[in-house]
Each structure stands twice: as structure tokens, then as C-alpha cells.
Amino acid sequence: MKSGDRAFLVSGDVYRRDTVDVTHFPIFHQMEGVRVFTSDDPIPDSLAENEQDMSHWVQNDMKKTLEGMTNRIFGPVQIRWVVSVQFFFFFFFSGTTKLPRTLR
């Protein structure tokens, strides 16, 4: 961020101490996306006063961006979003994308 980047991805392998079974494997890939919004971003003025509407706008922007990246990498695919019901202290909206099994 010191270099001026306001949007970036961080990816890596995740290793857990879970037991391997038919539906679980303790190693997977995870990607985190970061975007810092500034007053220069084209955010509709109508959202400035409503925090909930702004939150939904940011969520939709994030989904659109990640879906575009996913389609760029894998080609046109059906993406299913699963919203986490867990609360993570440092961020809100937490979601997972599910891709068709044929890509795995």
C-alpha cells in the first residue's frame, strides 16, 4: 500500500489439522481481496448518507470484481456465493465462491 496500490489480491495455501474424510481435505487455496475506497471513487451520492446501502453497494462491487476475475481465469463458469454466517471481527462481508466440480 505504500506504493500507492489501492486494490490487490493475496493468495496462498491453507493447511489445517482437520481429519481427512470423504468431504474434507485439510489443504486448500484461499484468496483475500483488498480495496481501499477514496473520495475519488465513483460512489453514487445517494449512498453517502445511508451506511447500510453503502455496505450493499461495496458488497456488490466486490462480487462483480471477483466474478470477473474468476471468469477471466477459468472462462465463463457458474459461480455460487455462500455467505459466511460466522462473525469475523475485522471485516464484514465474508463470502465464499463455489465453482463447478468439473474445475477441481
C-alpha positions as CSV (number, residue, x, y, z in Angstrom):
1,M,0.0,0.0,0.0
2,K,3.0,2.3,0.5
3,S,3.5,2.1,-3.3
4,G,0.0,3.6,-3.8
5,D,-1.9,0.4,-4.6
6,R,-5.5,0.6,-3.5
7,A,-6.6,-2.8,-4.7
8,F,-4.8,-6.1,-4.6
9,L,-5.1,-9.8,-4.1
10,V,-3.2,-12.1,-1.7
11,S,-3.3,-15.8,-2.3
12,G,-1.8,-18.8,-0.5
13,D,-2.2,-22.4,0.6
14,V,-4.0,-23.1,3.8
15,Y,-3.1,-26.1,6.0
16,R,-5.4,-27.2,8.8
17,R,-5.2,-30.0,11.3
18,D,-8.5,-31.4,10.2
19,T,-9.1,-35.1,9.7
20,V,-9.4,-36.2,6.1
21,D,-12.7,-37.7,5.2
22,V,-15.0,-38.0,2.2
23,T,-16.0,-34.4,2.2
24,H,-13.0,-32.7,3.8
25,F,-9.3,-32.2,2.9
26,P,-7.2,-30.1,5.2
27,I,-5.3,-28.3,2.5
28,F,-6.9,-25.7,0.2
29,H,-6.2,-22.4,-1.6
30,Q,-7.5,-19.1,-0.2
31,M,-7.5,-15.7,-1.7
32,E,-8.2,-12.4,0.0
33,G,-9.1,-9.2,-1.8
34,V,-8.5,-5.7,-0.6
35,R,-9.8,-2.5,-2.0
36,V,-9.4,0.9,-0.3
37,F,-12.2,3.3,-1.4
38,T,-11.4,7.1,-1.5
39,S,-13.5,10.1,-2.3
40,D,-12.3,9.9,-5.9
41,D,-14.2,6.6,-6.4
42,P,-17.4,6.8,-8.4
43,I,-19.7,6.0,-5.5
44,P,-23.3,7.3,-6.0
45,D,-24.1,10.4,-4.0
46,S,-27.4,8.8,-2.9
47,L,-25.4,6.3,-0.8
48,A,-23.4,8.8,1.2
49,E,-25.9,9.2,4.0
50,N,-27.0,5.6,4.3
51,E,-24.4,3.2,5.7
52,Q,-26.5,0.0,5.0
53,D,-27.0,0.9,1.3
54,M,-23.3,1.8,1.1
55,S,-22.4,-1.6,2.6
56,H,-24.5,-3.4,0.0
57,W,-23.0,-1.3,-2.8
58,V,-19.5,-2.3,-1.7
59,Q,-20.5,-6.0,-1.4
60,N,-21.9,-5.9,-5.0
61,D,-18.8,-4.2,-6.3
62,M,-16.6,-6.9,-4.6
63,K,-18.7,-9.7,-6.0
64,K,-18.7,-8.2,-9.5
65,T,-14.9,-7.8,-9.4
66,L,-14.2,-11.3,-8.1
67,E,-16.7,-12.9,-10.6
68,G,-14.9,-11.0,-13.4
69,M,-11.5,-12.3,-12.2
70,T,-12.9,-15.9,-11.8
71,N,-14.3,-15.8,-15.3
72,R,-11.1,-14.4,-16.7
73,I,-9.1,-17.3,-15.1
74,F,-11.5,-20.2,-15.7
75,G,-13.6,-19.0,-18.6
76,P,-17.4,-18.5,-18.3
77,V,-18.4,-20.5,-15.3
78,Q,-21.5,-20.6,-13.0
79,I,-20.4,-19.1,-9.7
80,R,-22.4,-19.7,-6.5
81,W,-21.8,-17.4,-3.5
82,V,-22.0,-18.8,0.0
83,V,-22.2,-16.0,2.7
84,S,-20.5,-16.9,5.9
85,V,-22.7,-16.9,9.0
86,Q,-19.6,-16.6,11.2
87,F,-18.6,-13.2,12.5
88,F,-15.1,-12.1,11.8
89,F,-14.0,-9.2,13.9
90,F,-12.0,-7.2,11.4
91,F,-14.3,-7.3,8.4
92,F,-17.8,-7.6,7.2
93,F,-18.9,-9.3,4.4
94,S,-17.3,-12.7,4.3
95,G,-18.3,-14.9,1.4
96,T,-17.0,-18.0,-0.4
97,T,-17.4,-18.7,-4.1
98,K,-18.2,-22.2,-5.2
99,L,-17.2,-23.4,-8.7
100,P,-18.5,-26.4,-10.6
101,R,-16.8,-29.7,-9.7
102,T,-15.5,-30.0,-13.3
103,L,-12.9,-27.3,-12.5
104,R,-11.5,-29.0,-9.5
